[in-house]
Amino acid sequence: MTIRLTKPEDIYRFEWPSNPVISPDGKQVIYEKTKACEKENDYNTQLFLANIEGKTDQQLTINGKSNTQPIWSPNGNTVAYLSHRSYGSQIWLLSLDSKQERCLTKFKYGISSIIWSPNRDMIYGLVPVAQNKEVEVFNENISEAEAIDEINARNKQWHEGSKRYNKLYYKNDGIGLQTPHTRQLVSINVKTGEFEQLTNRPHHISEPTISPDGKYIAFTSSNDGESGLYGKNIYTIPAHGGEEKLVYPKSNAHSPSFSPDGKWIAYFSYYYNQIQLQLIPADGGEVKHLSKQYHDTLGDMIFTDMRFLKSPLKPQWSKNGQYVFCLGTREGRNEIVRFTVDDTDGRGRIVIGGDRTIFHFSYNGDQTFVIAYSSCEHPGKIAVVNVKNNTGYHYIKREPTEEFSIPEEPSLFTNEVRIDDCNDAYLSEVKVVKPEVFSYRSEDKWQIQGFVLKPANFEEGKKYPVLLDIHGGPHSSFGYTYFHQMQLFSAQGFAVVYLNPRGTSGFGEDFTNAVCGDYGGKDMIDLFNGLNEALRRFDFLDKNKVAVNGISYGGFMVNWLITHTDQFFAAVSEGCISNWISMYGTSDIAPEFMDVEFQGKTDVVSLWKRSPLAYVENVNTPLLLLHNESDLRCPIEQAEQFYSHIKRKGGEVQFVRIPNSSHALLQIGKPTLRIQRLEAMLEFVTSQLQESLSKGSLAIHE
């Protein structure tokens, strides 16, 4: 077979596996697989069942285009999941013996976040309920077509009507303006379909979890109904309904998880941009800090265009209650970290790692893990890993000035069992380039991590144009994961340099928080130093042909860079920020996010000083502004302002507006729009490269 190069439309070839769930007997795994569908211009997510030994792999669902969040019945004979195939998002039940499916619920506004009682035929979930009203359901005899018509008519009425708000946070990127409904906890009888509304809170409930004896449910909710960007309070309620109890009063918690004996609740807590693992007695009381000496970032912070859905992960307990496991981002890798409940040093132990990005895992409470992960050369796969108590190594804190101790890390395991075949056919026909990792010293003698991706048709002795790519966040991280966009530029003859400047997660608490109050300061110096080090170290990089690209925070940084240097022959600024003053009043997560990121200095003078728009007269670099019209995170007015000012002064700028797309187009936008985005970037950068050849050398920033 002839090996070809990456193309934009390869989006239709990828398979994104996620959310593996081990059966109660530990012998089987259910997982989700998502594909982009060219004909429907949408995505299709189906459930698959695999033997834990990797000997069988069968598709469980074929109907509907969205089948997600599978959960096992306690006896392992039935699987419940959410499907949009009819009546909106509803619970469906699948018998593994008969393979028969049936719709359990018909809630008018759907249901989410389902959990199965460990000892009852009862499922719990969250249902949107209108203020001061009860749960609404479709008429028992309504047809699917009539239900769809009713949903469409209701949505049309909502979108076309006026809306009134009295809260600071009233919109969500990817969702839109908030409706006058709050998510309430509901129980559903699996046999009869009868349901009961258990709560009537004035504010949304999130992340329900049930105690091992089935008697209590814990959930998160806020007291004031505001954003919850940095967590919420934890409550418990009897599983049959009754009085709620405030267990954790601080508004910085998320992802609660009961211990096997039901006496403790593990959860994550936000302390600004650092996430910690903590325990609290299930009845409330003194908090126990499990990760106090783990200074990297708990969670999945790796930045990529290859994850369709990021499913939040709760802390997962061992059956004996001695250990709690969670994901940690460290030096561009996502690892599984074990914390000991009675351990006083709180360092954690890396039990599953390697040069890869684990983005989801399921644990049987003993020695078996099923992990979903990607690597630089593979978009996504699922494997079974067996871990012994002495496996791995203790986490050791690394200061920002210290060298990286492990430039290439083994996976720790040679006995991993693959249980899927996702992306194997695609990878057999396309050339994938593995990046080279390097490090360099920057401001304050801090060590910074960088990656260089060679052109796909690299030849020794030749020089190649360079694309400097800047990640979003700023607290996400580039890492050991597949990135379609970068492989595409490599296929077009570019070398891609991508860096993890200060502000990036996974390099220590001080490193992550160093950008706060200093946007466009030392983070910019890190980028320049990294680019210059790459140009010095890799002789195939053409220092006179360097372009820059970035999204979100990366878009801010592109705007900031081109107001401070003329080094680049082209710039692509996507989902950008140009004016922090207007951003403070228009973003769905500001002002809370900006109060943290600017350390409370959000007065007009301070914000304008850090705004690229304040220096727009300095822009001479040809610029492509690419922005999604439904972006509520970094609203499109940010690009509009920058575009208008550059255009007014006669600058070279183009503006691509992408309709019906949120800030997350990169991962979940309509496939055709994702392809058009990539094509627009490629066309602009390659055309500007041709023009720059006749303009002479470009200056290198020192």
N, C-alpha and C positions, 0 to 999 in steps of 0.2 A: 504494500500500500504506500502511495506517495504521501509524505508528510507535508501538510500545508501550514500556513501561518494563520494567526488569530484574525477573526473578522468581527465587526460590530454585531452582526446578526447571530453570532454564536450564543447570544443570550437564549435563543430557542433550544440550544443543545444542552444547557446546564441542567443538572438535577441537584436540588438542594435538600439534603436529608436533615432532619431535626427532631428534637423532642422524643428521644427513646424512652420507653417506660417498661420496666421489667415486670413480668407477671408475678402474682403472689407466690407461686411455687418455684420461681426462679428459673424456669426452663424456657421461657419464651420472651420475646421483646416485640413491642409494637412501636413503630416510628412513623413520622410524617415524611413524605417526599413531595416536593413542589417543583413544577416545571412551568415555564412560560409557554403559552399556546399562541402560535402565530395566527391561526384562523379566528379565534375569539379575541385576540389582542388582550389577553388577561392571563391569570395564573390558575393552575389546577393543583390542588393539594389532596393527596389520597393517603390512606393508611395502609401500612404493610406489616406483615407478621413474619418474624424470623425465629428460628431455633437458636437458643443461646450458644450452641456449638457451631453455628454457621452453616448447617447442612441444608436448611430449607429457607426460602424467602418467597412469600406469596402476597399478592395484593388483596387487601380485605375489602376496600370500598371502590366502587366504580361510578356511583351516581353522585351528582353534584360536583361543583368545582372547588368547594372548600370544606374539608373534613379535618378537624383539628382537635387538640386537647384531649387525646384519648385517656381514659381512666379504666382500671380493671375493677370488676366486681370482686368482693372478698373471696369468693370461691374460684375465681379465674375463668368462669364459664362464659361471661358476658363482658363486652366492652361498651362503655358509653363514650360518646364524643359529640362535638358540636358540628353541625352541618347547616349550610345555607341553602340546601337544595329545595326547600319549600317552607313557607311561613316565616322567612327570615332565619336568624340564628337560633336553632332549637337543639334540644338533646335528642340524639338517636341512640338506640340500643341495637347491638349486633350480637347474636348468639354464635359462639364459635363452633357449637355442635351442628346446628342446622343451617348456619350462614344466613339466617333470616334477619332482616332489619325492620325496625318499627320506630316511628316518631313518638316520643314520649310527651313532648310539650308543644303548646301552641301559644306562647306568650306574644302579645301584640308587639312588644318592643324587644323581643329576643331574650337571651340569657347568656351569661358568660361565667368564667371562673368556677367550673364545676368540680365537686369533690364527692366521693362515695363514702358513706358511713361504713366503718370497719365491721359492724355487727348488726346492721339493719338493712332492709331493702329501701334505703332512703338515699337520695342524691340531693346535695345542696348546691346552690348557685346564686348568682347575682342578677336581679331583674330590675330594669329601669321602671320606676313608679312615679307618676305625676304627683306634684306636691299636694299633700292632704288628701290623697286618694289611695285606692287599693290596686293591687296587681290586675292588669287587664289581659284578657285572653280573647282569641278569635272565637267566633261562633262555632259550635261543635260541628255543624254541617257545612261550613264554608269550604269551597273548593280552593285548590292551590292557586288557580288563576284569579279567583276573586280576592284571595288574601294578598296576592302581589299587587292587584289593582288598588286595594285599600292602602297598602304600604306606600305605593307611589303617589297616591292622592294626598296622603298625610304628609309625606316629605315635601311635595310641591307646595302645599299650604304653608308649611313651616318656612321654607326658603323664601317664599314670596311675601310673607307677612312681616310686620314690624316686630322688633324685639326690644325688651327693656331689661336692664341689668342694674344691680346695685352692689356687685362684687368687683374686686380689683381684677381677678382672673376669671374670664368668662369665655375663653376660646382655647382650642387645643389644635396644634398642627396635626394634619392628617385626619382630623375629625370635623373641625369647623367650630361654629358658634355653639355654645352649650345650650341644650334644650332644657325646659323646665322639669326635668326628671332627675331623680337620684337613684343610684343603684342600692337596692335593698336585698337582704338575705332571705332566700326562699327555700323551703324543703319540698321535695317532690317524692311521692310514693312510687317506687319503681313498678310495682304490680298494677296499681290502679290509675296512676297519673294524677291523683289528687295532690294538691299543693297547699302550702300554708305560708303566708308572709310572716317572718319572724321578727323583723325590725321595721321601724318607721323613723329612721334618723333624718335630721334635716340636711345631712351632708353624705356624700358618696361613701359606700363601703367598698373596700378593696381586699384582695389577697386572703380569702377565707381559708382556714386550715382546721382540721378536726383532730381532737385528742384520740389517742389509741383506744380508749374505752368507748368512744363514740358519744360521750356525755357532753362535751363542750366544743364550741367553735371559737377560734380566735380570728380576728380580722383587724385591718387597719382602717382608720378614718380620722378626719381632722375635726377639731372643735370649732374652727371658724369657717370651714368650707373653702378656704383659699387654696393656693396652687398645690401644696404638698410636694413641690419639686425636690425638697431635701428630706422627705419622709413625713410620717403621720404618727398618730397615737395608736396604741394597741389596746383592743378591747376583747373581752370574752363574753359569751352568752350561752346559756344551756341549749343543747341541740334541739330540744323540743320547744324552744322559745322561753321568754321570761326576761328577767332584769339583766341589763348589760352591766358589765363591770369594767372600769378603766384600770387596766393593768400597768400600762406604761404611759405616763403623762406627757413626756417630751414629744415634740412634733418632728422627730428625726428618725423614725423607725420604718422599716419595710420588710416584707417577706418573713413573717413569723412561722415557726415550725415547732410542734410539740416534741418533747423527748419521749422515748419509748414507754416510760412509766407515767407520762402525763404530768410530771411535777415541775417541769421547766419548759420555757419557750425560748428557743434560739431565734435571733433576728439580726438583721443588719441595721446599723445606725450611721447616719451621716454626721460627720464633723467637718463642715465646709466641703472640701473636695475629697476627703478621705472617708472610706467606708470601713467600719469596724464590725466585728462579730461579737455579739453580746448574748448573755443569758439573763433571764429574769424568772423568778418563781411564777408558776402559772396563776397564782392568786395575787401576784404583785409583791413588791419588796425590793431588796437590795440588788442592784445590777452587778453582774459578774462579767468582766472584760476578758474574752478569750484570745483576742488578737492584738493585745496591746503592744507586742514587740514585732508585729508584722507591719512593716512600713511601706509596702507596696500597695497595690489597689485590689481589693476584693471585688469580683465581678468580671464581666466581659467588656473590656474597653478597646478591643482591637478594631481598627477602622478598615472596612472593605466594602466592595460593591457586590459581594457574593452571598450575603445572608439575606434570605427573603423575610423571615420572621425571627426576631430575637425574643425567645421565650424567657421570661424572668425565672431565675432559679432560686428556690428556697434552700436554706441550710439543710443538709441531709445527715441524719443520725445513724450511728452504728446501733445494732440491735441491743447491745449491752449498755448503751447510754454513755460510753466512755469517750466517744469521739464525735466530732461534728466536721463534715466535709463541705467545702465550697470551692468555687472558682476563684483564681487569683491571676491578675495580669502582672507579669514581671518581665522586664527587658524584652518586650515584643512578643512574649509567649503567654498563652493562657494555660494554666496548670490547675490540677486538683490539689488542694491543700487540706491537710488534716490538722485539726486543733483538738487538744486533749482537754476534757472538761475540768479535771482536777490539776492541770498543769499551771504552775504559777508564773512561768516565764513568757508564755503567750507567743512564742516564735512561730509555731506552725511547722508542719513537715510536708515537703513536696512529695506526693506519692505517685502522681502520674504527670509527666511533663514531656519534654522534648521540644524540638524545633517545629512547633505547630501551634495552632489555635484551637483549643477545646472550647466549644461554645455551648454545649449542653451535655449533661450526663444523668444517668439513673443508677441508683445504688441499692443493692439488695440487703444492706445492713450488715453483711458479713465480709466477704472478700471479693465480690463480683461487681464490676462497674461496666456499664455500657456507655461509650462516649461517642458523641458526634463531633467531628473536628475537620479542619482543613489545614493544608500546608501551602508553602509557596508554589508547589507544583501540582496540587490537587484541590479542586473547589470544595469537596466535601465527601465524607465517608463515615461509616459507623463501625465500631469495633468493640469486642468484648475484652476486658482486661481483668485478670485476677491479681489481687494485691494482698501480700502478706503483711503482718504487723511491722516487720522490720524493713519493709520496702521504702526506698527513697532516702531523703536526707533532710536535715533540719534547715529551715530558712535562716540565712545569715544576712543581716542588714549591711547594705553597701552604701557608703557615703558618696555623694555626687562627684567628689574628686578622685575616687578610687577607680582603678582600671576595671573593665568588665572581666570577670574571672573565667567565664565559660563562653568563648566565642561561638562554639557549636556544641549543643547539648544533646546527648543520646536520649531516646525515649524511655529508657530504663527497662523496657520490656522487649523480649524477642518472641513472646508467645501470644501476642494479640491475635484475636480471631476476627476476621472481617465477616460481617453478616449482610452486607449489601453489595451492589455492583454499580453504585451511582458514579457517573462520569467516566467510567472506564472505557466505554466505546468512544466517547469524544476524545479522550486523551490519547487514544491509539492512532488518531489521525491528525493531530495538531501538534505543532512544536511549542513547547512551553519552556521559558527561560527561567532558570533559578537565579535569584539575586545573590550578590556578594555582600557580605556584612562587613562594615568597618566602624571604627570609633575614632574620635578626635577630641582634642582639648579646645574648650571655648572660654568664654568669659568666666572669671573667678576660678579658672583652672578646672572647671567641671568637665567630666567626660560625657560626650554625646554619642548616641548610636545613630548610624546611618546605613543605608542600603543603596546599592547600585545594580540596576538591571541592564544588562547589555542588549544591544540590538539583536533581534532574532537571527539575522544573517550576518553576524559578526565575523569580520576577517581581521587577523593580526596585521598591524601596520597602518590601518585606516583610522581616520578620525570621524566621529559621529556627532550630530547635533544632540543637545541635552535638554531634557525637560525636568525642571525642579518641581516636584509635587509636594504640596503642603496639606497636612491633614486637618480635619475639623476638630471641634471641641471647645476650647483648646486641649481638653483633658482626655481625648481619645489617644490612640497610639497606632502607628504603623507597626507591622510585625510579620511574623512567620505565617502568612496566610495568602491565599490566591487572590489576585486583583486583576479582573478582566481588563479594566481601562489601561493599566500599566502594560499588560501583555500586548494590548492592541497598539500602543505607541511603540513598543519594542518591535512589533511586526512591521511597523511603518519606517523602521530605520533609526529610531531615536533610542538613546540611552536615557534611562529614568533614574534620577537621584531623589531619594526620599529620606527624610530625617525625622528624628524625634527630639525637637528642641525642648528647653525647659517649659514646663506647663503640661507636658505629656504625662499620662499615668503609667505606673509600673516601674518607676525609677526612684522611688522613695517619696515620702511625704513632703520634704523640703523642695524637692525637684518639681513635684506636681503643683505646689502652691506658689512657686517662684514667679509665675507669670501674673499673679493677681496684683493689681495696682500698677503693672508695668507692661501692659499690652503695647507691642511695638518697640519695646526696649531691648532687654537682653535676649528675648526670644528671637528678635530680628537678627541680632548679632550671631546667635547660634546658627541661624540659617545661612548667613553669609559665610561664616567660618566653615560650616560643613560643605557648602558648595565649593569654596576655594580649596578645601582639603581634598575633595573628590577630584577636582580638576588637576591638582598637583599629583595625586597618587595614581590615577588611572589615565594613562597617556592616550587612550582612545577617545577621551572626551574632548570636544572642540570648545575651547574657552571663548571663542568668538561667536558661537552659535548656541546661546542658552535662552530658553523660554521658561516661563513659570506658570504654574497652575495651582489653584486651591479652591476649596469649598467651605462655606460657613465661616468658621474662624480662619480657615485657610484663604477664603475669599477676602476677608478683612485684611489678612496679611499681604495678599497680592496687591490690593489697593494701597496699602501702606508702603510696600516696597517700591512701587512705581511712582510714588510721590517723593521718594528719597534716593532713587538711583535710575539711571538710564541704561543699566547693564543688559537688560533683556530685549531680545528682538521681537518678542511677543508675550502677551500675558492673557490668561484666561481666569476671570474672577467669577466664581459660581456661588449662588446663594449667599451673597456677600453682605458685609456691613460697611457702610461708608460714613454714617452719621450716628454716633452713639446717643445723641440727644433725642432724636426721633425714635431710635431703637428702644429707648427706655419706656416710651409710651405706646409702642405698637407691637412689640414681640409678645407672644403668648406666655413666655417665662420671665420676662422682665416685669417689674423691677427687682424681684427676688434674686434672680441669677446675676444681674449686674451689681446689686449691692454687695454680693459675695466677691465677684470677680474684680470689682474696683475698690474693694475694702471700704465701702461706705462713702467713698468720694465720688458721689454722683451729682454734684452740682453742675450747672451748665458750663462753667469755665473749665472744670476738670474733664468733663466728657468731650467738649469741643477740642481740647488739646490732644486727645487720643483719637480723634476722628480723621480718617483720610480726606474727607471732604474739605477740611480746613486747609489742606495743602494741594488741592486739586490743580492749581495753576502750574504745579511742577510736573504734571504728567505729560510725558513725550512718547511713552511706549505704546505701540499699537495694542489696543485692548479689546477683548471680547467679553462682554458682560452676559452671563447666562443665568436666567432666574426663572423660578417656577411661580406662576401667577397665583397659586393658592397657598403659597408659603406663608405660614403664620409664625414661624420661628424667627426667620430673618425676612420680614415682609419685603415685597418687590419694590416698595418705595425706596429702599436702600440703593438698589441698582438704578432706579429712575433718577434719583438725585445726582449720582455720580455721572451717569450718562449725559444728562442735560447740561451739566456744567462743562464737561469735556467737549461736548459737541458745540456748545455755544462759543467756546474759545477757539474752535477750529481744529480740535484734536482728532486723532484717528481712533475711532471707537465704533464698535458694532454691538447691537443689543438683540439677543435671542430670548424671546419670551415663550415659555412652555406652559400651555394651558392645562387646567385640571390636574395639577400636580402639587404635592406638598413639598416640604423641605427634604423628605425622604425619597425623592425620585430616584436617587442613586441606587437604592435597594429595592423599592417596591412600586416604582412608577409603572405606568403602562409600558409594555415591552416596546411598542413602536416609538414612544417618546424617549425611552432610554437609548434606543438606537439612534434616533435623530440627535440626541444630545451628544453622543460619541462622535457622530459624523460631523456635527458642527465644530466641535473642538479640533478634530483632526484636520478638517478643511482649513480652518483659520490658521492653525499653527504651521501647517505645511506651506500654505500660500505666503504667509509672512516670512517663512524661512527663505523662500525663493526671492522675495523682495529684498531681504537683508543681505543677500549675497552681493548685491551691487552697491551696498552702502558702506562697506569697509568694516573694520574691526569695531567691536563694542568694548567699552571700558570694563575692567574687572574691579569690583568693589573690594577694597582692603579694609 
